[in-house]
Amino acid sequence: MGHSLLTFFLLTYLVSWVCFGGEAVVSRGDASPFLALVGRGGLLLFLGVVAPSLVALGLTARVEGRAGVLALLRRTVRGRAQARWYAFAIGYTAAIKLTVALLHRLITGAWPPFGETPWYVMLGAIAISTPVQAGEEIGWRGYALPRLSRHLGLAPASVVLGVVWAVWHLPFFFNPASDTFGQSFPVYLLQVIALSVAMAWLYWRTGGSLLLVMLMHAAVNNTKDIVPSAVEGATDPFALSTSLVAWLSASLFWACAAYFLVRMRRATLG
């Protein structure tokens, strides 16, 4: 792994985790919406969330100058792609979750609990939150993935980045104001690595479009609770989940990831 990548990961973790810890102290576990960017700790939370991209842009400016920064930013508006890739970005997680519901029905004879958010609200939330995902994706897929790919190949790079990306979220599992508080981090880790593979596949097939990856990231966040997998009252982030939905979701995400990994086995990114 190159020096620039190690620097990127270390700085990103340092800045984000200091901000996340500061937000938790300032908010004192306030049950207000965790992602609200106003109120106590809101600025710290925001800085922590966008740290991957701020660090990436800073390192790029240092090495490649203004031209490199502009080239990286331009990928966030690169949207020329076939309609099927937009459908993939928006519908991937929703399709997985609906398939999980069917499998749950076949296995147990009963439907799992469904989320209560209407589909049109989900679509609106995806549209609104897609630009926000630039705060992460400029760093993860725009900066780190191509560099990891040059060292490892795209398929292994997508797995390694998935581990880094998932562990970056670990502080949320200890913050009472987060919707992942107390949930099973091992299952989350499995799912995020598989999602990282799928997002690398999308990034590769769309010629390096961060816009499409940002869209997929927003869709994941806003459709994952079509069939919720959170366990009510969970308190140990390192315990295995007792949710059948969670394990079925992880299994399906990995069934798809296995296909993408095979297809990407000789792929690299420019």
N, C-alpha and C positions, 0 to 999 in steps of 0.2 A: 504494500500500500504506500502510495507516494506521500511525501512530506506535507504537501498542500491538503491532501485528504485528511490526514491525521490532525492537522491544524484546524481544519473545518469542523471535524467531529468534536474535538476537545473544546473549541471556543463555543460551538453551538450548545453543547451540554452545559458548559459553565454558565453562559449567559441565561439560557432558558431555565435551568434548575434554580439558580439564584432568584430569578424573577418569580418562578412558581412558588418557591418557598416563601419569599417575601409576601406574595399575594395571600398565601394561606395564613400567615401570621397576621397580616393587616385585616383580612376579612374574618378571621377567627371562626372559620367554618360556617359563615353565614349561609343560610339555605336559599338566598336569592339566586336567580339564574346564573350559573357558573360562567357562561360565555358572554354575559353582559359586559360591555366595555365601558361602563360608567359605574360610579359608586366606589366604595372602598376596595382598593387593590386592583381596580380595573386597568389602570395604566400598566402596572407590573405584569398582569396577566397578558395584556396585548403585546408588550415587548417580548415576553417569553415565547409567545406563540409565533411571532414573526422573526424571531432570532435566526432560524435557519437561513432565511433569505437575506437578512441584513448581513450576516457573517459571509455568506456566499458573495454578495455584491461587493463587500469590502475587500475580500481576498482577490476577487476578479479585478477590481479597480487597481489594486496594488501591483498585480502582475501584468495585466493586459491593458490597463488604462480605460479611458472613456469608451473606446471602440468595443472593448470586451464587455463592458457593462451594458452598453446599448444592444449588443448582439444577444446577450442573455435576456434582457427585458423584452426584446422583440418576440421571443418564443412564447411569451404569455398572450400574445395576440395573433399567433399563427393558427388560424382556424380553417385553412383550406384542407378539407378532408372529406371523404365520402360520407354520405348520410349514415351508413351502417356503423361508422365509428362513433358518431354522436349517440346513436341508439345503444351501442355497447357501453359507452361511458355512463349514460343515464340509467340504463336498465339492468346492468350486470348484477348489482347487489340485490335489487328488487326481485330479479328472476331467481337468484339463489334462495332468497328468503321464502318466496312463494313455493318453490320446490321443497324446501324444508317443511313447510306446513303440510304439504301432501304426504311426505314421508312420515311425518308425525302421526297423521291420520291413519296411514297404513299400518304403522307399528303399534300404536296404542288404541286405535279405534276412536280417537277423539281429536278434534282440532285443537291446536295450541291457542293460547290467547293472542289476539291480534291487536295491533296498535290502533289508536283512535284518531290519528291525524288523517284528514281527508287527502286524497291523491293530489288534488289541485293545490292544496297548501304545501305539500311536499315539493311539487314542481316549482312553485313560487319561491320556496326557501332555497332550492337548488340554484335557481337563477340569481337570487340575491347574494348567496354565499360563494358562488364560483370565483368572483374576483378576490375574495378574502383568502382563498386557498393559495394565492400567489405568495403569501407570507411564509408558507412552508415549501411549496413546490419549486420555487426558484432555487431553493437550497437542496432539497432531496433529489428531485428528478433532473432539475436544470444543471446543478453544479456537481453533485456527488455521483450520480449514476453514470454519466459518460466517463468520468475519471476511473471509477471502479471497473467499468466495462473494459477499459483499455488494459487494466492489470489482470482481470479475472475472466473476461468474457461476459456477455450480457446476462446469461442465465444465472451463473453463480453470483454476479454482482447484485442482481435483483433480490436474491435470498439474503446476502450479507446486509444490504441496505434495509431490508425488511426487519432484521434483528435490531439494527441501530435505530430505526424509526419507531419500532414498538417500545424499546426500552426508554427512549426519549419521553414517552408518555407516562412512565412509571410514577412520577410524583402525583399524578391525578388520582391514582388508586388509593392514596392516603389522605386526600383532601375531602372532608365531609361535604363540601359544596359541589363536588364533581359528581356527574351521573355514573362514573365508573368506581366510585368509592366502595372499597371492600369486595369488588367483583374479582373473578378469577383471572389473574394476570397470565398464567400459563396458557389458558385457552385463548385469551386475547392475543398473546404472542403468536400462537399458531395461525390465527385468522389474519393478523396484520402481515405476517411474512407472505402468506398466500396472496393477499391483496397487493403487496408490493410487486410480486411476480406479474400479476395481471396488469398492473399499471405500467410496468416496464414494457410488457408486450404492447400495450396501447401506444406508449411513447415511441417505441420502435416502429410500429406499423404506420404511424402518422407522421413519420419523418421528423420527430423531435418536437411535436406540438405540446408545449406546456399548457396551452388553453384547454386541450382535450383532457389532459391529466387533471387539471384543476377542476374541470367539470365532473370528472369521475370521483374525485375526492369529495366534492360537495354532495354528489349523489349518494356516496357511501354514508356520509354523516347523516343525511336526511331520509334515507330509506331503510337503514339497518333495523329500525324498530317497527317495520311493517309486521314482523313477528319478533317481539322482544325476547332476548335471551338472558337478561339480567335476573339474578336471583335475589328476591326480596329478603332484606335483613342480613345479607352477606357481610362479613367483617374481616375475613382473612384473604388478602390479595394473592397469597401464594398457595392457596388451596385449590384443588381441582373443582371445576364447576359441577353442580348437581343438575344443571339444566340440559335436558335432552336436546332442546333447540340449539343450544350453544355447540354441542358436540356434532350435531347433524350439520350445522352451518360450517364448522371447521372442516368437516369431512368433504363437503361439497366444494368449498373454496379450494381445498387441496386437490380434489379430483380435476378441477379446471386448471389449477396451477401446474399440475404434472404435465398436462397437454402443452401449456405455454412454454414450460421449461424445455421440453423435447424440441419444440419448434425453434426455440432461441439458442439451441446448443452451440451453434457456430456463428451466432450474430454478435456484432459489436456496434457501438455508436460512434459517430464522428465527433 
